[in-house]
Amino acid sequence: MPPLLVHDEGKRIRNRGFDLLARTKRTDQEHDLYLIIGQACGLLASVSFDLGNPEAATEQARAAWIYGAHIGHNSLCAWARGMEALIAFWSDRPHEAVRLAREARQYCPPGTALVRVLCIEARAWSHLRNGDEAKGAMRAAHDAWARGDRADELHDEIGGEFSFDAARQAFCNGSAFVELGDPEQAIRETGRAIELYRAMPADRRWPKVEAEAHADLGAAYLLESEFDGAREALAPVLALPPEHRVQGLTQRLVRVRSLLLANPYRRSREARQLGEQIEDFTATRPGRTLPTGQPRGLTRS
C-alpha cells in the first residue's frame, strides 16, 4: 500500500479509537482501545518518517509509547522507543539514538522485541563509527534470537510493520556494516537479507525493506570497487514507482550518490549516468505536509 494511503488509514483508525473510548467505561474495552490507538500511532510514526517528516514521526512514536505505558504494554513501549531511536540516527543524532535504544531495552520481553532493539542500537553505534560497540550489539542480538521465544503479541502475532524476522536482522546488520566501511560483511549480510525476502510468500514480502537492502548492497559493492555489482543491485530500486520512494530509501541512495562522486568513479561516464538516475529518482518521491501538534491525551471528558 502506498505510504500516503497508510497515513490516511492510520489516522482514521486512531481517531475511531478515540471516538469509541468516549462510549465505554469498561476497563477491558478501554485497554483494547488504547492498544489499538497506540498501534495506529506506531504505524503513523513509521509512515510519517517514510514521507520525510521526522518531527511528526517522533510525535507519533512518543504517543505510541504513552498509550503503551498507560496499559502496561511493554512490547509496544519497546517498539515505540526503538522507532524513536531509528528516527534519531537518520536525523544525525546518533548519540541520542543509542540512549533511546538502551532505554527501550528495559521494556523488552525476551525474544523478538529485544533482537530488534539491539539491531537498532548496533546501527546507531555504526553511525558513530564505533565498530566494537556495533558488533557487540549484533552479537547480543544473535544470542537473544537463539534463546528467545516467538510468542510476543505485538512483534510475532500481530506482526506486519511491528514484525522483526531473520531477514530484517540481516538487513540491519548489513546497513551497519556499510556505515562501518566493511564491504565484505555488508555484502554478505545484505545478500542474505535479499535471499530471505525472495524466499518468502508474496503476501509476506516487504518491498520497502527489500529495496533498502538492495540500496545498501549497491553501496557495499561501490565500497568494494565493484561498479557492475552495484549497478545490478540498484536496478530493482530505480524501477520503483514514485509512490514507494520512501525516506529511508532515498537517504540510502544519497549515500550511494556520494560514493559515485568519489574516486575511483569520479571520471567514469557510466558512474555519472547512474548518479543522474539516482538524482531523478530522489527528486520524484511521495510527500506532503503532515500535520504536527500534540496527540490527543489520555484524559476524556
C-alpha positions in Angstrom: 0.0 0.0 0.0 1.4 3.4 -0.9 2.5 5.3 2.3 0.1 8.2 1.8 -2.8 5.7 1.9 -1.3 4.1 5.0 -1.1 7.5 6.6 -4.8 8.3 6.0 -5.9 4.8 7.1 -3.8 5.1 10.3 -5.4 8.4 11.2 -8.9 7.0 10.6 -8.3 4.0 12.9 -6.6 6.2 15.6 -9.5 8.7 15.6 -12.1 5.9 15.5 -10.4 4.5 18.6 -10.7 7.8 20.4 -14.4 8.1 19.5 -15.1 4.6 20.9 -13.3 5.5 24.1 -15.9 8.1 24.8 -18.6 5.5 24.6 -17.3 3.0 27.2 -16.2 2.8 30.8 -15.4 -0.9 30.8 -11.7 -1.4 31.7 -11.2 -4.3 29.3 -12.6 -2.3 26.4 -10.5 0.7 27.3 -7.4 -1.5 27.4 -8.1 -2.9 23.9 -8.8 0.6 22.5 -5.7 2.2 23.9 -3.7 -0.7 22.4 -5.3 -0.2 19.0 -4.7 3.6 19.3 -1.1 3.0 20.2 -0.6 0.7 17.3 -2.1 3.2 15.0 0.2 5.9 16.3 3.1 3.4 15.7 2.0 3.0 12.1 1.7 6.8 11.7 5.2 7.2 13.1 6.7 4.8 10.6 4.8 6.2 7.6 5.5 9.8 8.6 9.2 9.1 8.6 8.7 7.3 5.2 7.1 10.5 3.9 10.0 12.7 5.1 8.6 14.3 8.3 10.8 13.1 11.2 9.1 15.6 13.6 5.7 14.2 13.0 7.2 10.7 13.2 8.7 11.4 16.6 5.5 12.8 17.9 3.6 9.7 16.9 6.2 7.3 18.3 6.1 9.2 21.6 2.3 8.9 21.6 2.5 5.2 20.9 4.8 4.9 24.0 2.4 6.9 26.1 -0.5 4.6 25.3 1.6 1.5 25.7 2.8 2.7 29.1 -0.7 3.6 30.2 -1.9 0.0 29.7 1.4 -1.6 30.8 2.1 -3.0 27.3 5.9 -3.4 27.3 6.2 -4.6 23.8 4.5 -1.5 22.4 6.7 0.7 24.6 9.9 -1.1 23.4 8.8 -0.8 19.8 8.0 2.9 20.1 11.3 3.8 21.8 13.1 1.8 19.1 11.2 3.8 16.5 12.4 7.0 18.1 16.0 5.7 18.0 15.6 4.9 14.3 14.4 8.4 13.6 17.2 9.9 15.7 20.1 8.3 13.9 18.6 9.1 10.5 18.3 12.7 11.7 22.0 12.8 12.5 21.6 12.4 16.3 23.4 9.0 16.8 24.2 9.6 20.5 20.5 10.2 21.2 19.7 7.1 19.2 22.0 4.9 21.4 20.4 6.4 24.5 16.9 5.6 23.2 17.7 2.1 22.1 19.2 1.3 25.5 16.1 2.8 27.2 14.0 0.6 25.0 15.8 -2.5 26.4 14.2 -2.1 29.8 10.7 -2.7 28.2 11.7 -5.7 26.0 10.3 -9.1 26.7 12.7 -11.9 25.7 12.8 -12.8 22.0 11.9 -10.7 19.0 11.5 -7.3 20.7 15.0 -7.5 22.3 16.5 -8.6 19.0 15.0 -5.6 17.2 16.2 -3.1 19.7 19.7 -4.5 19.8 19.9 -4.3 16.0 18.8 -0.7 16.1 21.4 0.0 18.8 24.1 -1.6 16.5 23.1 0.7 13.7 23.2 3.7 16.0 26.8 2.8 17.0 27.7 2.3 13.4 26.7 5.9 12.7 29.2 6.9 15.4 31.8 4.7 13.6 32.2 2.6 16.8 32.8 -0.8 15.4 33.4 -2.6 18.8 30.0 -1.4 20.2 28.2 -2.0 17.0 29.5 -5.6 16.7 28.9 -6.2 20.4 25.2 -5.2 19.9 24.9 -7.5 16.8 26.3 -10.5 18.8 23.9 -9.8 21.7 21.0 -9.7 19.1 22.2 -13.1 17.7 22.3 -14.5 21.2 18.8 -13.1 22.1 17.4 -14.6 18.9 18.9 -18.0 19.8 17.5 -18.1 23.3 14.2 -16.1 22.9 10.8 -17.4 22.1 8.5 -16.1 19.3 5.3 -15.6 21.2 5.3 -11.8 21.6 1.8 -10.5 20.9 2.9 -7.4 19.0 6.1 -8.4 17.2 5.2 -12.0 16.4 1.4 -12.4 16.4 0.3 -9.1 15.0 3.5 -8.6 13.0 3.4 -6.6 9.9 5.1 -3.2 10.5 5.8 -4.4 14.0 7.5 -7.7 13.0 11.2 -8.4 13.0 12.5 -11.6 11.5 15.8 -13.1 10.3 15.6 -11.1 7.1 15.3 -7.8 8.9 18.1 -8.7 11.3 20.4 -9.5 8.3 19.3 -6.3 6.6 20.0 -4.2 9.8 23.4 -5.8 10.2 24.3 -5.1 6.5 23.3 -1.5 6.9 25.5 -1.2 10.0 28.5 -2.7 8.1 28.0 -0.3 5.3 28.3 2.6 7.8 31.4 1.0 9.3 33.0 0.8 5.9 33.2 -3.1 5.9 32.0 -4.0 2.4 32.7 -7.8 2.7 30.5 -8.2 5.7 27.9 -5.7 4.3 27.7 -7.7 1.0 27.3 -11.0 3.0 24.5 -9.7 5.3 22.5 -7.6 2.7 22.8 -10.5 0.2 21.4 -12.9 2.9 18.5 -10.5 3.7 17.6 -10.3 0.0 17.7 -14.1 -0.4 15.4 -14.5 2.6 12.9 -11.9 1.3 12.8 -13.6 -2.1 12.0 -16.9 -0.4 9.0 -15.5 1.4 5.4 -15.9 0.1 4.4 -12.9 -2.0 1.9 -11.7 0.7 4.7 -11.6 3.3 7.4 -9.9 1.3 8.1 -6.3 2.2 9.1 -4.3 -0.9 10.2 -1.2 1.0 12.8 -3.0 3.2 13.8 -5.3 0.3 14.6 -2.2 -1.8 16.5 -0.6 1.0 18.6 -3.8 1.3 19.3 -3.6 -2.5 20.4 0.0 -1.9 22.8 -1.0 0.9 24.1 -3.8 -1.3 24.8 -1.3 -4.0 26.7 0.9 -1.6 28.7 -2.1 -0.3 29.7 -3.0 -3.9 30.9 0.5 -4.5 33.0 0.4 -1.3 34.5 -2.8 -2.7 35.2 -1.1 -6.1 32.8 -3.4 -7.9 30.8 -1.0 -10.1 29.0 -3.7 -12.1 27.7 -5.4 -9.0 26.5 -2.1 -7.6 24.6 -1.2 -10.8 23.0 -4.7 -10.8 22.0 -4.3 -7.2 20.4 -0.9 -7.7 18.4 -1.8 -10.8 15.3 -3.0 -9.0 15.5 0.0 -6.7 15.5 2.5 -9.5 12.5 0.8 -11.1 10.2 1.5 -8.1 7.3 3.8 -8.8 7.3 7.3 -7.2 4.7 6.5 -4.5 7.1 3.9 -3.0 10.2 6.0 -2.9 10.3 6.5 0.9 12.7 8.5 3.0 14.9 5.6 4.3 15.4 4.5 0.7 16.2 7.9 -0.7 18.6 8.7 2.1 20.5 5.5 1.3 20.6 6.5 -2.4 22.1 9.9 -1.4 24.9 7.9 0.2 25.4 5.9 -3.0 25.4 9.1 -5.0 28.2 10.5 -2.8 30.3 7.3 -3.4 29.9 7.7 -7.1 31.3 11.2 -6.9 34.5 10.0 -5.2 37.4 8.1 -6.7 37.7 5.7 -8.5 34.3 6.6 -10.1 34.7 10.4 -10.4 35.6 10.4 -14.1 33.6 7.3 -15.2 30.8 8.0 -17.7 28.8 5.0 -16.5 29.1 6.2 -12.9 27.9 9.6 -13.9 24.9 8.2 -15.7 24.0 6.1 -12.7 24.3 9.2 -10.5 21.9 11.0 -12.8 19.4 8.2 -12.5 19.6 8.4 -8.7 19.1 12.2 -8.8 16.0 11.7 -10.9 14.7 9.0 -8.5 15.2 11.1 -5.4 13.5 14.1 -7.0 10.3 12.2 -7.5 9.1 10.7 -4.3 5.9 10.9 -2.2 5.5 13.5 0.4 3.2 16.2 1.7 3.0 18.4 4.7 1.9 16.1 7.5 0.2 17.7 10.5 2.1 18.1 13.7 0.8 19.0 17.1 0.3 17.2 20.3 -1.6 13.9 20.0 -4.8 13.6 21.9 -4.3 12.8 25.5 -5.5 10.1 27.9 -8.0 12.3 29.7 -11.5 12.0 28.5 -14.3 14.5 29.0 
